[in-house]
Amino acid sequence: MRVITREITIQSRRRREVINITDQVEDFVKNSGIRNGIVLVFLPHATSACSPMRMSQG
């Protein structure tokens, strides 16, 4: 099994903020060469959260 790791750093500007990281994750997956598998998004901070959601334009 092949495993690839990438770390991205996100800096928030406000105390509570929604930051869309979809583009960064999609780019990483596309450039990884892996065509079948899973993606794990890990947030190593006690007060952060990750939620899959559909973002609409507008």
C-alpha positions as YAML, in Angstrom:
chain: A
units: angstrom
residues:
- id: 1
  name: MET
  ca: [0.00, 0.00, 0.00]
- id: 2
  name: ARG
  ca: [1.32, 3.41, -0.96]
- id: 3
  name: VAL
  ca: [1.05, 6.31, 1.52]
- id: 4
  name: ILE
  ca: [1.72, 9.95, 0.71]
- id: 5
  name: THR
  ca: [1.71, 12.72, 3.31]
- id: 6
  name: ARG
  ca: [1.43, 16.45, 2.82]
- id: 7
  name: GLU
  ca: [1.14, 19.19, 5.41]
- id: 8
  name: ILE
  ca: [-0.56, 22.50, 4.74]
- id: 9
  name: THR
  ca: [-0.65, 25.40, 7.17]
- id: 10
  name: ILE
  ca: [-3.74, 27.61, 7.37]
- id: 11
  name: GLN
  ca: [-3.73, 30.89, 9.26]
- id: 12
  name: SER
  ca: [-7.14, 32.17, 10.35]
- id: 13
  name: ARG
  ca: [-7.88, 35.89, 10.53]
- id: 14
  name: ARG
  ca: [-10.76, 35.81, 13.00]
- id: 15
  name: ARG
  ca: [-11.64, 33.90, 16.16]
- id: 16
  name: ARG
  ca: [-14.34, 31.95, 14.30]
- id: 17
  name: GLU
  ca: [-13.89, 31.42, 10.60]
- id: 18
  name: VAL
  ca: [-14.82, 28.93, 7.88]
- id: 19
  name: ILE
  ca: [-11.86, 28.23, 5.62]
- id: 20
  name: ASN
  ca: [-12.43, 26.19, 2.48]
- id: 21
  name: ILE
  ca: [-9.44, 23.87, 1.85]
- id: 22
  name: THR
  ca: [-11.10, 21.91, -0.95]
- id: 23
  name: ASP
  ca: [-8.80, 23.26, -3.68]
- id: 24
  name: GLN
  ca: [-5.63, 22.39, -1.73]
- id: 25
  name: VAL
  ca: [-6.85, 18.85, -1.00]
- id: 26
  name: GLU
  ca: [-8.03, 18.29, -4.59]
- id: 27
  name: ASP
  ca: [-4.72, 19.54, -6.01]
- id: 28
  name: PHE
  ca: [-2.77, 17.23, -3.72]
- id: 29
  name: VAL
  ca: [-4.86, 14.20, -4.69]
- id: 30
  name: LYS
  ca: [-4.62, 14.97, -8.41]
- id: 31
  name: ASN
  ca: [-0.84, 15.41, -8.24]
- id: 32
  name: SER
  ca: [-0.25, 12.37, -6.03]
- id: 33
  name: GLY
  ca: [-0.66, 9.85, -8.84]
- id: 34
  name: ILE
  ca: [-2.92, 7.76, -6.64]
- id: 35
  name: ARG
  ca: [-6.20, 6.92, -8.38]
- id: 36
  name: ASN
  ca: [-7.96, 4.83, -5.73]
- id: 37
  name: GLY
  ca: [-7.92, 5.25, -1.96]
- id: 38
  name: ILE
  ca: [-8.90, 7.54, 0.88]
- id: 39
  name: VAL
  ca: [-7.92, 11.02, 2.08]
- id: 40
  name: LEU
  ca: [-7.47, 11.76, 5.76]
- id: 41
  name: VAL
  ca: [-7.60, 15.38, 6.91]
- id: 42
  name: PHE
  ca: [-6.14, 15.70, 10.41]
- id: 43
  name: LEU
  ca: [-6.36, 18.84, 12.53]
- id: 44
  name: PRO
  ca: [-3.85, 18.71, 15.40]
- id: 45
  name: HIS
  ca: [-5.46, 21.50, 17.42]
- id: 46
  name: ALA
  ca: [-7.99, 21.04, 20.20]
- id: 47
  name: THR
  ca: [-10.25, 23.90, 19.12]
- id: 48
  name: SER
  ca: [-10.30, 23.29, 15.37]
- id: 49
  name: ALA
  ca: [-12.91, 21.33, 13.45]
- id: 50
  name: CYS
  ca: [-13.28, 19.84, 10.01]
- id: 51
  name: SER
  ca: [-16.69, 19.39, 8.45]
- id: 52
  name: PRO
  ca: [-17.48, 18.06, 5.01]
- id: 53
  name: MET
  ca: [-19.96, 20.44, 3.43]
- id: 54
  name: ARG
  ca: [-21.14, 21.44, 0.02]
- id: 55
  name: MET
  ca: [-20.07, 25.00, -0.74]
- id: 56
  name: SER
  ca: [-22.29, 26.86, -3.19]
- id: 57
  name: GLN
  ca: [-21.28, 29.85, -5.28]
- id: 58
  name: GLY
  ca: [-22.73, 33.19, -4.20]
...
